[in-house]
């Protein structure tokens, strides 16, 4: 399922699974050479398409959502692996990682990631996360400041600092109304409605109102639908949102001490955009901002310029 993920030299990445001290088994892939860079995917994927989704001159419209896995980073990997040893895990409960009943708050997920990197022999590392992966990456940086060399925080609103507000309908930003935050939070009902209908539901989220539905890669749809159709897939996805109250408490507590390591805040001009910069300035001391004129799904829409921006930031440290 999906295409083979290759590094800069067109060698396939190495896949593996590690059982962590908590008992959770995490699937990951790794490739490259140099300092360690952990890439953490999110849960919500938005495609915002026009004729040419990777042209900075285009205006992007029609945002639709689908859950994702570590497969999200496949197009960015070749631009990173000549300079960094890249590690790309699936979140607990996602993809080929195990699907436990609990532990979906970002503090616990952060501990997973720190344990994974230690098990792979990376005591210190850079970390980049997008969407919920950015919320997890922030918690890694806050909990393990002696291990995290830098943070890339991409296209996310932290619970406790704005996510809840954006889940409310606002006529001035209907395209970014995060209604699903409240929907997935409800117990049992999302599972009742979605299990057995994963392909119909997730494909609709991608293609409905897209300018050119045929421009969405079939391999991405197949990968995410297959993974979220596994036993526990939809339940685990919803449980990430059901941990929001715990995440609020964790983030507000962590924000009492601002991050000292360099932070690159990355925003998509047609989605969260500069709000990402404001988020990081509330919780970190040394923030650089980069904005791209694409949609929320930057690693799909403009992987080359995104990867190059990561490298420029990381090599400047």
LINLIN-V815716 format. One record per pair of residues at least 12 apart in sequence whose ideal C-beta (glycine too) atoms are under 10 Angstrom apart, sorted by the first residue. I is the first residue (numbers start at 0). J is the second residue. Records with the same first field share a line. If there is no record, write none. Layout:
I = J, J
//
This chain:
0 = 70, 218, 221, 222, 224, 225, 226
1 = 68, 70, 73, 216, 217, 218, 219, 221, 222, 223, 225, 226
2 = 70, 73, 74, 216, 218, 219, 222
3 = 73
4 = 28, 30, 69, 70, 72, 73, 74, 76, 77, 87
5 = 30, 73, 76, 77, 80
6 = 29, 30, 31, 32, 76, 77, 79, 80, 81, 85
7 = 30, 31, 32, 76, 77, 78, 79, 80, 81, 82, 306
8 = 30, 31, 77, 80, 81
9 = 77
10 = 30, 31, 80
11 = 28, 30
12 = 27, 28, 29, 30, 31, 69, 72, 73, 76, 80, 85, 87
13 = 27, 28, 29, 30
14 = 26, 27, 28, 29, 69, 87, 95
15 = 27, 28, 29, 88, 118, 119
16 = 88, 89, 95, 96, 97
17 = 88, 96, 111, 114, 115, 118, 119
18 = 97, 118
19 = 91, 96, 97, 110, 111, 112, 113, 114, 115, 117, 118
20 = 110, 111, 114, 117, 118
21 = 91, 99, 102, 107, 110, 111, 114
22 = 97, 99, 102
23 = 91, 92, 96, 97, 98, 99, 102, 107, 108, 110, 111, 114, 115
24 = 91, 95, 96, 97, 98, 99
25 = 88, 89, 90, 91, 93, 94, 95, 96, 97, 111, 112, 114, 115, 118
26 = 68, 69, 87, 88, 89, 90, 93, 94, 95, 96, 97
27 = 69, 86, 87, 88, 89, 94, 95, 96, 112, 115, 116, 118, 119
28 = 69, 70, 72, 73, 76, 85, 86, 87, 88, 89, 95
29 = 80, 84, 85, 86, 87, 88, 119, 121
30 = 76, 77, 79, 80, 83, 84, 85, 86, 87
31 = 76, 77, 79, 80, 81, 82, 83, 84, 85, 86
32 = 80, 81, 82, 83, 84, 85
33 = 79, 80, 81, 82, 83, 84, 85, 313
34 = 82, 83, 84, 121, 123, 124, 125, 148, 149, 313, 314, 316
35 = 83, 84, 85, 86, 116, 119, 120, 121, 122, 123, 124, 125, 126, 148
36 = 79, 80, 82, 83, 84, 85, 86, 87, 121, 124, 125, 126, 127, 148, 149, 151, 309, 310, 313
37 = 83, 84, 85, 86, 87, 88, 112, 113, 115, 116, 119, 121, 124, 125, 126, 127, 128, 132, 135, 136, 139, 147, 151
38 = 69, 71, 72, 75, 76, 79, 83, 85, 86, 87, 88, 125, 126, 127, 128, 129, 132, 136, 151, 298, 309
39 = 69, 71, 72, 86, 87, 88, 89, 90, 108, 109, 112, 126, 127, 128, 129, 130, 131, 132, 133, 134, 135, 136, 139, 151, 153
40 = 66, 67, 68, 69, 70, 71, 72, 87, 88, 89, 90, 93, 94, 128, 129, 130, 131, 132, 133, 135, 298
41 = 66, 67, 71, 90, 93, 128, 129, 130, 131, 132, 133, 134, 135, 153, 154, 155, 239, 295, 296
42 = 64, 65, 66, 67, 68, 90, 92, 93, 130, 131, 132, 134, 179, 183, 227, 235, 236, 237, 239, 240
43 = 64, 65, 66, 67, 129, 130, 131, 154, 155, 177, 179, 180, 183, 204, 236, 239, 240, 295, 296
44 = 63, 64, 65, 66, 67, 68, 71, 129, 130, 201, 204, 205, 219, 223, 294, 295, 296, 298, 299
45 = 59, 61, 62, 63, 64, 65, 130, 154, 174, 175, 204, 205, 267, 269, 270, 294, 295, 296, 297, 299, 300
46 = 59, 61, 62, 63, 64, 65, 204, 205, 206, 208, 209, 210, 212, 214, 215, 216, 219, 294, 295, 296, 299, 300
47 = 59, 60, 61, 62, 63, 174, 208, 209, 210, 267, 269, 270, 293, 294, 295, 296, 299, 300
48 = 60, 61, 62, 63, 205, 206, 208, 209, 210, 211, 212, 213, 214, 215, 294, 296, 300
49 = 61, 209, 210, 211, 214, 294
50 = 210, 211, 214
51 = 211, 214
52 = 209, 210, 211, 214, 215, 293, 294, 296, 299, 300, 301
53 = 291, 293, 299, 300, 301, 302, 303, 304
54 = 292, 293, 300, 301
55 = 268, 291, 292, 293, 301, 304
56 = 292
57 = 210, 269, 292, 293, 300
58 = 268, 269, 292
59 = 174, 210, 267, 268, 269, 270, 292, 293, 294, 295, 296, 300
60 = 174, 208, 209, 210, 269, 294
61 = 174, 206, 207, 208, 209, 210, 211, 212, 294
62 = 173, 174, 175, 176, 204, 208, 209, 267, 269, 270, 294, 295, 296
63 = 201, 202, 203, 204, 205, 206, 207, 208, 209, 212, 215, 294, 296
64 = 130, 177, 178, 179, 201, 203, 204, 205, 207, 295, 296
65 = 197, 200, 201, 202, 203, 204, 205, 206, 215, 219, 220, 222, 223, 224, 227, 296
66 = 93, 94, 130, 131, 183, 197, 201, 204, 223, 224, 226, 227, 232, 233, 235, 236, 239
67 = 89, 90, 93, 94, 129, 130, 131, 132, 219, 222, 223, 226, 227, 296, 298, 299
68 = 87, 88, 89, 90, 93, 94, 95, 96, 222, 223, 225, 226, 227
69 = 86, 87, 88, 89, 90, 93, 94, 95, 96, 132, 222, 226
70 = 87, 89, 94, 95, 218, 219, 222, 223, 226
71 = 87, 89, 94, 129, 130, 132, 219, 222, 223, 296, 297, 298, 299
72 = 85, 87, 127, 129, 132, 298, 299, 302, 305, 306
73 = 87, 218, 219, 222, 298, 299, 302
74 = 216, 219, 298, 299, 300, 301, 302, 303, 305, 306
75 = 87, 127, 297, 298, 299, 301, 302, 303, 305, 306, 307, 309
76 = 298, 302, 306
77 = 302, 303, 306
78 = 302, 303, 304, 305, 306, 307, 308, 309, 310
79 = 127, 302, 305, 306, 307, 309, 310, 313
80 = 306
81 = 310
82 = 306, 309, 310, 313, 314
83 = 124, 125, 309, 310, 313, 314
84 = 119, 120, 121, 124
85 = 125, 127
86 = 112, 115, 116, 119, 121, 124, 126
88 = 108, 111, 112, 115, 116, 119, 132
89 = 226
90 = 103, 105, 108, 111, 112, 131, 132, 135, 235, 236, 239
91 = 103, 107, 108, 111, 112, 135, 235, 238, 239
92 = 108, 231, 232, 234, 235, 236, 237, 238, 239
93 = 131, 132, 223, 226, 227, 229, 232, 235, 236, 239
94 = 222, 223, 225, 226, 227, 229, 232, 235
95 = 226, 229
96 = 111, 115, 226, 235
97 = 231, 235
98 = 229, 230, 231, 232, 234, 235, 236, 238
99 = 231, 235, 238
100 = 231, 234, 235, 238
101 = 238, 241, 242
102 = 238, 242
103 = 131, 235, 236, 237, 238, 239, 240, 241, 242, 243, 245, 246
104 = 134, 135, 138, 158, 238, 239, 241, 242, 243, 244, 245, 246, 247, 248, 249
105 = 128, 131, 132, 133, 134, 135, 136, 137, 138, 139, 141, 142, 157, 158, 239, 242, 243, 245, 246, 249, 250, 253
106 = 135, 138, 139, 141, 142, 242, 245, 246, 248, 249, 250, 252, 253
107 = 135, 138, 242, 245, 249
108 = 131, 132, 134, 135, 136, 138, 139, 239, 242, 246
109 = 126, 134, 135, 136, 137, 138, 139, 140, 141, 142, 143, 249, 253
110 = 135, 138, 139, 142, 143
111 = 135, 139
112 = 124, 126, 128, 132, 135, 136, 138, 139, 142, 143, 147
113 = 126, 138, 139, 142, 143, 146, 147
116 = 139, 143, 146, 147
117 = 143, 146
121 = 146
122 = 143, 145, 146
123 = 143, 145, 146, 147, 148
124 = 139, 143, 146, 147, 148, 149
125 = 147, 148, 149, 150, 151, 260, 261, 263, 309, 312, 313, 316
126 = 139, 140, 143, 146, 147, 148, 149, 150, 151, 152, 260
127 = 149, 150, 151, 152, 153, 263, 265, 298, 305, 309, 312, 313
128 = 140, 150, 151, 152, 153, 154, 155
129 = 151, 152, 153, 154, 155, 265, 267, 275, 295, 296, 297, 298, 305
130 = 153, 154, 155, 156, 271, 295, 296
131 = 155, 158, 162, 236, 239, 240, 246
132 = 152, 153, 154, 155
133 = 150, 151, 152, 153, 154, 155, 156, 157, 264, 265, 275, 278, 279
134 = 152, 155, 156, 157, 158, 162, 239, 246, 249, 250, 278
135 = 155, 239, 246
136 = 150, 151, 152, 153, 155
137 = 150, 152, 155, 157, 160, 249, 250, 253, 254, 258, 262, 278, 279, 282, 283
138 = 157, 246, 249, 250, 253
140 = 152, 253, 258, 259, 260, 262, 282, 283
141 = 249, 250, 252, 253, 254, 255, 256, 257, 258, 282, 283
142 = 249, 253
144 = 256, 258, 259, 260
145 = 260
146 = 260
147 = 258, 260
148 = 260, 261, 313, 316
149 = 258, 260, 261, 262, 263, 285, 287, 309, 312, 313, 315, 316
150 = 258, 260, 261, 262, 263, 264, 279, 282, 283, 285, 286
151 = 261, 262, 263, 264, 265, 287, 289, 305, 308, 309, 312, 313
152 = 258, 262, 263, 264, 265, 266, 275, 276, 278, 279, 282, 283, 286
153 = 263, 264, 265, 266, 267, 271, 275, 289, 291, 295, 297, 298, 305, 309
154 = 264, 265, 266, 267, 270, 271, 272, 274, 275, 291, 294, 295, 296, 297, 298
155 = 264, 265, 266, 271, 274, 275, 278, 279, 295
156 = 175, 177, 180, 271, 274, 275, 277, 278
157 = 246, 247, 249, 250, 251, 253, 254, 275, 278, 279, 281, 282
158 = 180, 240, 242, 243, 244, 245, 246, 247, 248, 249, 250, 251
159 = 243, 244, 246, 247, 248, 249, 250, 251, 252, 253, 254, 281, 282
160 = 247, 250, 251, 254, 274, 277, 278, 279, 281, 282
161 = 271, 274, 275, 277, 278, 281
162 = 177, 180, 240, 243, 246, 247, 250, 278
163 = 177, 180, 181, 243, 244, 247
164 = 177
165 = 177, 178, 180, 271, 274
166 = 178, 179, 180, 181, 182, 184, 240, 243
167 = 180, 181
172 = 270
174 = 208, 269, 270, 294, 295
175 = 269, 270, 271, 272, 274, 295
177 = 271
179 = 204, 236, 237, 240
180 = 240, 243
181 = 240, 243
182 = 237, 240
183 = 233, 236, 237, 238, 239, 240, 241, 243
184 = 237, 238, 239, 240, 241, 242, 243, 244
185 = 237, 240, 241
186 = 237, 238, 241
187 = 234, 237
188 = 237
189 = 233, 234, 236, 237, 240, 241
190 = 231, 232, 233, 234, 236, 237
191 = 233
192 = 233
193 = 227, 228, 232, 233, 234, 236, 237
194 = 227, 228, 230, 232, 233, 234
195 = 228, 233
196 = 228, 233
197 = 223, 224, 225, 226, 227, 228, 229, 232, 233
198 = 220, 221, 223, 224, 225, 227, 228
199 = 224
200 = 224, 227, 233
201 = 220, 223, 224, 227, 228, 233
202 = 215, 220, 223, 224
204 = 223
205 = 219, 220, 223, 224, 296
206 = 220
215 = 299
216 = 299
219 = 296, 299
250 = 278, 281, 282
251 = 282
253 = 282
254 = 281, 282, 283
255 = 282
256 = 282
257 = 279, 280, 281, 282, 283, 284, 285, 286
258 = 279, 282, 283, 284, 285, 286
259 = 283, 284, 285
260 = 283, 284, 285, 316
261 = 283, 284, 285, 286, 287, 312, 313, 315, 316
262 = 276, 279, 280, 282, 283, 284, 285, 286, 287, 288, 312
263 = 275, 279, 285, 286, 287, 288, 289, 308, 309, 311, 312, 313, 315, 316
264 = 276, 277, 278, 279, 280, 283, 286, 287, 288, 289, 290
265 = 279, 287, 288, 289, 290, 291, 297, 305, 308, 309, 312
266 = 278, 288, 289, 290, 291, 295, 297
267 = 290, 291, 292, 293, 294, 295, 296, 297, 300, 301
268 = 290, 291, 292, 293, 294
269 = 291, 292, 293, 294, 295
270 = 293, 294, 295, 296, 297
271 = 290, 295
272 = 288, 290, 291, 292, 295
273 = 288, 290
275 = 288, 289, 290
276 = 288, 289, 290
287 = 312, 315
289 = 304, 305, 308, 309, 311, 312
291 = 304, 305, 308
293 = 305
//
